[in-house]
Amino acid sequence: MAIKALEGWNVASWGERLVEAVTRLSEVEPEDSVKERLHKLREAKGL
């Protein structure tokens, strides 16, 4: 659900800590489907 919310937010409003958290989570997330969604989110937002 949190990923879905982030997909709708403009990345300019995220802030540095949120960008760092999403980046870190995409590296350590054990669930492959969630990890894939995080990678797609980062690509879509240019991170």
N, C-alpha and C positions, 0 to 999 in steps of 0.2 A: 504494500500500500504506500509506503514512503517513497519508493522508487517512482510510482505513478504520479505522486504529487510533485516530485522533482522534475519529471518530464514536462509538466505544465508550467513550471516557473522559468522566468528569464534568468539565464545564468549570471547576468550582470547584477542581479539582486542576491546572489547566493552568499557572498562573503568568502574570505580566504579560508576560514576554518571548515566551512561546509565543503568547499572544493577539496581540501586536504582529506577530509573524512571520506568522501566518495572515492577519491583516488586510492586511499589506503584500503577501504573495504573491497574495492574491485581487485585488489591484490591478494587479500586474505580470505575472502568468502569461500567456504567449503562447498556450498551448493552450486553445481554447475549452471543450472538454469538462472539462478540469481546473478551469478558471476557474469553470464552472458548479457543479461539485461543491464547490468552496471557498465559493461564495456560499450554496449550500444548507446547508453545514456551519455557516456563520456564522449563518444564519437559525435553524437548529435549536437552536443553542447560545445564541441571544439576543445575538449580538455585532454 
